[in-house]
Amino acid sequence: MMSKKRRPRKLETRITIGIFLTLFSAMIIYLCIYVHNNEQVLMSNSYNSRQKILAKENLRGSIYDKYGEVLAYSENNGSTDVRIYPYKNLFSHVVGYHTKGKSGIESFANYYLINSNISLTEKAENDLKGVKNPGNSVYTTLDTNLQKIASDSLGMFKGAIVVSDVKTGAILAMVSKPDFDPSTVDEDWDKYLAMSDDNSVLLNRATQGQYPPGSTFKIITALEYIRENPDSYKNYRYTCNGRYTNGADINISCFHGSTHGEEDFFKSFAKSCNSSFANIGMSLDRDKFGKTLNELLYNEKLPLDINYNVSKLTVDSSLSDYDMSQISIGQGNATISPIQLNMITNAIANNGILMKPMLITEVVDANNMIIKEYKPEEYKRLLSEDEATVMKELMAEVVEKGTATKLQSEHYTAAGKTGSAEYNGNSLDSHAWFTGFAPVDDPKVSVTIIVEGVGTGGEYAVPIAKRIIDAYFGVY
């Protein structure tokens, strides 16, 4: 009996298999590329069991300031690893903690800290000795002296301070209060979780805090006015009698009812005249203003590795006159984080270009061999060079003749903007703001400060800025 001939595979079947194999191959290639490009993120995921394996093999690496001061290190007591923070509360938010989850540098540098790049020979020797491999360490941009001065100056007040290098984007100090001791997070965790949002010690107010910006927002309002009136902003004139009114709903007072009299654009900014800036704000094209807000990092991701909250504010043609008048002076729906205001300040100081904020400069192995270097990186241009020049002039006037005269020094020139941001709908309750840079002609350092619930920026925030800038330039 003759066997039946095997029927040839149908063309459709071959095509289906071909498509399946192509899709499968593409998926594998995509997965490999994704894992390669996101290795650090995947490794730091709390569900990744590889972390536990590495923790058994390696002793978590150290974190140093820019001069080699140890900010965090680990010791093994024979049965468990102990993480030690020599400065306790001082770097609590920026260095962070690594138990009960992770925060700060402990979080975004976790991939390097839990790995060890010593040689295989050294690892084999450690294995024979029954000791862990020393993990990689990171050098940061932080300056312990500036961090201490910033923290001491803020004292017992709630608030935040960011100090940075305008030319490189290096963050030199980052303080948030109230703070905590990272070494006791395990035992204090339940107490921390029970705290209200207003009193939370775990919140990094420098990057996650969202505050009414008050008069510091006039930086943005002024920039938009310059953009819409490039040839005539110098001709601006306003007579301030202490109050701006427009219709039945809009009634804006200058701080404590101050009367500024005849003003031009520069005096309005230097004296932080609410009436004049409400008048300016009402003249602006709201759609264009909304575009400028987005260009100044509102409603978008920030170029930060550390945890942060996005500042959100929408201004367009649908915005009411009342809301526009409030936003123009940094009240109403306007909010901002200290880190975002610091980045805007840096861009102005750096001729319009924002350098990407950086907290790490190097990753090294236990033999101090460099594994990875981080170089200053241009993020993007936030404003034109001409616009930045005018804004620098405006901010210099604030120190020379306006609300920040307490920042004047015979050792350096400075520029900035103060703010007294009302909250709780009460003019008696205000946060004190300052943001600025020095020196004016060749800016090197910027400082952004908020002190919660104390009063005016000129009285409370500016003296703090002076202590920090004095220390930066070695003035004692």
Protein Blocks (a to p, Z undefined) as FASTA:
>chain_A
ZZdddddddfklmmmmmmmmmmmmmmmmmmmmmmmmmmmmmmmpmklmklmmmmmmpccd
ddddfkopafbdcddehjaccdddfklmmmmmmnopaeeiaehjllmmmmmmmpccbdfk
lmmmmmmnopacdddddddfbdfklmmmmmmmnmmagcddddddfknopafbdcdddddd
fklmmmmmmmmmmpcfklomklcfklmpccdekjmlmmmmmmmmmmmmmmlmmmpccdde
hiacehjklccddehhiaebjadfklmmmnopaklmmmmmmmpcfklmmmmmmmnopaia
cddfbdcddddddddfklcfklmmmmmnopajbccdfklmmmmmmmmmnoopacdddfbf
bdcdfkopafbdcddddfbdfbdfklmmmmmmmmmmmmmmmmmlmmgcfkbccddddddd
dehhiakbccddddddddfklcfbdcddddehkbpfklmmmmmmmmmmmmmnopZZ
